[in-house]
Amino acid sequence: MKNTVTFFCVLFAIPLFMFTACAQNTVKKQPLNKTTTSGTVLSKPENPYYSNTDTAKLNVSNAEWKKVLPEDVYDVTRNADTERPFTGKYWNTDEKGTYYCAACGNKLFRSGAKFSSNCGWPSFFEQDNKNSVVYKNDNSLGMERIEALCGRCDGHLGHLFDDGPEPTGKRYCMNSIALDFIPDNK
C-alpha cells in the first residue's frame, strides 16, 4: 500500500513539476485595449500619456501607469518582466515601419535597424535617435547587463548587448509587448 501511494505521488508530481517549470514567465496575455491607427499616429484613448509626437519627459507614478496600461504591458514596462522567447508578435517580422513604446508612444526604432538575431525577441542594431532609449546597469539574476529603457517614460524595453551586426555592433534585445508598430504607408 505504501509503495502504491508513493508511486501515485511521483506519477502526479513529475507532470506538475514540468508544467510549473515551463510556465515561469509571469507575463499574462491580456485582451488588447482599444487602439486605433490613423496613418502614422496610434491612439490609445484610455492612456492620456500616450503620444507618437510628444517627446517631453514623463514623470508618472507606477500607480497611475497601473490604471492606464494593460496588465501585461505594465508587468514588462514597469516591473521589468520578460516575455518568453519566440512568443512576441514582432520577434520574427520584417515589415517596414516604425516601432514605438507601448506605454507612452515614444518613437524608438525604425524597421531598417531590425535584424534576425535568432534570440527569440525583436532585435535592433540602433535606436531611432540618441534620446529615444536610455540605459541603466542591471545586475539582476546574477548577470551583468545593460537595461534599455524608454527615453520618455523610463519603461523597461529589454536589454542592450555588444553582439550585434555592423555598423554599431549593438543588439537591442526588446520585448514585443513593450513595442507598438506602425507600418509604412504603401
For each residue, the residues with C-beta under 8 A, 3 or more apart:
1: 4 5
2: 5 6
3: 6 7
4: 1 7 8
5: 1 2 8 9
6: 2 3 9 10
7: 3 4 10 11
8: 4 5 11 12
9: 5 6 12 13
10: 6 7 13 14
11: 7 8 14
12: 8 9 15 16
13: 9 10 16 17
14: 10 11 17 18
15: 12 18 19
16: 12 13 19 20
17: 13 14 20 21
18: 14 15 21 22
19: 15 16 22 23
20: 16 17 23 24
21: 17 18 24
22: 18 19
23: 19 20
24: 20 21
25: 81 82 83 84
26: 75 81
27: 72 75 76 81 82 83 84 177
28: 71 72 75
29: 72
30: 70 71 72 73
31: 70
32: 35 70
33: 44 46 47 70
34: 44 45 46
35: 32 42 43 44 180
36: 42 43
37: 41 42 43 182
38: 41 43
39: 185
40: 52 98 182 185
41: 37 38 52 53 182
42: 35 36 37 50 52 100 105 180 182
43: 35 36 37 38 50
44: 33 34 35 47 50 105
45: 34
46: 33 34 68
47: 33 44 50 68 69 103
48: 68
49: 58 60 68 103 104 153
50: 42 43 44 47 103 104 105
51: 54 104 105
52: 40 41 42 100 105 107 182
53: 41 105
54: 51 105 152
55: 106 131 152
56: 152
57: 151 152
58: 49 104 152 153 154
59:
60: 49 64 65 153
61: 64 65
62: 65 66 78
63: 66 67
64: 60 61 67 68
65: 60 61 62 68 69 74 77 78 103
66: 62 63 69 74 78
67: 63 64
68: 46 47 48 49 64 65
69: 47 65 66 73 74 77 78 103
70: 30 31 32 33 73 74
71: 28 30 74 75
72: 27 28 29 30 75 76 83 177
73: 30 69 70 76 77 102 103 177 178
74: 65 66 69 70 71 77 78 79
75: 26 27 28 71 72 78 79 81
76: 27 72 73 79 80 81 82 83 156 175 177 178
77: 65 69 73 74 101 102 103 150 153 155 156 157 178
78: 62 65 66 69 74 75 103 155 156
79: 74 75 76 156
80: 76 138 140 147 156
81: 25 26 27 75 76 156
82: 25 27 76 158 175
83: 25 27 72 76 87 88 121 175 176 177
84: 25 27 87 120
85: 91 119 120 121
86: 91 92 120
87: 83 84 91 120 176
88: 83 91 121 122 175 176 177
89: 93 176
90: 93 99 122 174 176 179 181
91: 85 86 87 88 120 121 122 176
92: 86 116
93: 89 90 122 181
94: 111 114
95: 111 181 183
96: 111 112 183 184
97: 110 111 181 182 183 184
98: 40 107 109 110 111 128 181 182 184
99: 90 107 108 109 110 111 114 122 124 174 179 180 181
100: 42 52 105 106 107 108 179 180 181 182
101: 77 104 105 106 108 150 152 153 155 157 178 179 180
102: 73 77 155 177 178 179 180
103: 47 49 50 65 69 73 77 78 150 153 155 178
104: 49 50 51 58 101 150 152 153 155
105: 42 44 50 51 52 53 54 100 101 152 180
106: 55 100 101 132 150 151 152 153
107: 52 98 99 100 128 129 132
108: 99 100 101 127 128 132 133 150 157 174 179
109: 98 99 113 114 124 126 127 128 132 172 174
110: 97 98 99 113 114 128
111: 94 95 96 97 98 99 114 184
112: 96
113: 109 110 124 125 126 127 128
114: 94 99 109 110 111 122 123 124
115: 123 124 125 164 165
116: 92 123
117: 121 123 164 171 173
118:
119: 85 123 171 173
120: 84 85 86 87 91
121: 83 85 88 91 117 158 173 174 175 176
122: 88 90 91 93 99 114 173 174 176 179
123: 114 115 116 117 119 164 171 172 173 174
124: 99 109 113 114 115 127 171 172 174
125: 113 115 164 165 166 167 168 169 170 171 172
126: 109 113 167 168 170 172
127: 108 109 113 124 130 132 133 172
128: 98 107 108 109 110 113 132
129: 107 132
130: 127
131: 55 134 151
132: 106 107 108 109 127 128 129 150 151 152
133: 108 127 148 149 150 151 157 160 172
134: 131 148 149 150 151 154
135: 146 147 148 149 160
136: 146 147 149
137: 144 145 146 147
138: 80 143 144 145 146 147 159
139: 143 144 145
140: 80 143 145
141:
142:
143: 138 139 140
144: 137 138 139
145: 137 138 139 140 159 160 161
146: 135 136 137 138 159 160 161
147: 80 135 136 137 138 156 158 159 160
148: 133 134 135 156 157 158 159 160 172 173 174
149: 133 134 135 136 154 155 156 157
150: 77 101 103 104 106 108 132 133 134 153 154 155 157 178
151: 57 106 131 132 133 134
152: 54 55 56 57 58 101 104 105 106 132
153: 49 58 60 77 101 103 104 106 150
154: 58 134 149 150
155: 77 78 101 102 103 104 149 150 178
156: 76 77 78 79 80 81 147 148 149 175 178
157: 77 101 108 133 148 149 150 172 174 175 178 179
158: 82 121 147 148 172 173 174 175 178
159: 138 145 146 147 148 173
160: 133 135 145 146 147 148 170 171 172 173
161: 145 146 164 170 171 173
162: 169 170 171
163: 169 171
164: 115 117 123 125 161 168 169 170 171 172
165: 115 125 168 169
166: 125 169
167: 125 126
168: 125 126 164 165
169: 125 162 163 164 165 166
170: 125 126 160 161 162 164
171: 117 119 123 124 125 160 161 162 163 164
172: 109 123 124 125 126 127 133 148 157 158 160 164
173: 117 119 121 122 123 148 158 159 160 161
174: 90 99 108 109 121 122 123 124 148 157 158 178 179
175: 76 82 83 88 121 156 157 158 178 179
176: 83 87 88 89 90 91 121 122 179
177: 27 72 73 76 83 88 102
178: 73 76 77 101 102 103 150 155 156 157 158 174 175
179: 90 99 100 101 102 108 122 157 174 175 176
180: 35 42 99 100 101 102 105
181: 90 93 95 97 98 99 100
182: 37 40 41 42 52 97 98 100
183: 95 96 97 186
184: 96 97 98 111
185: 39 40
186: 183
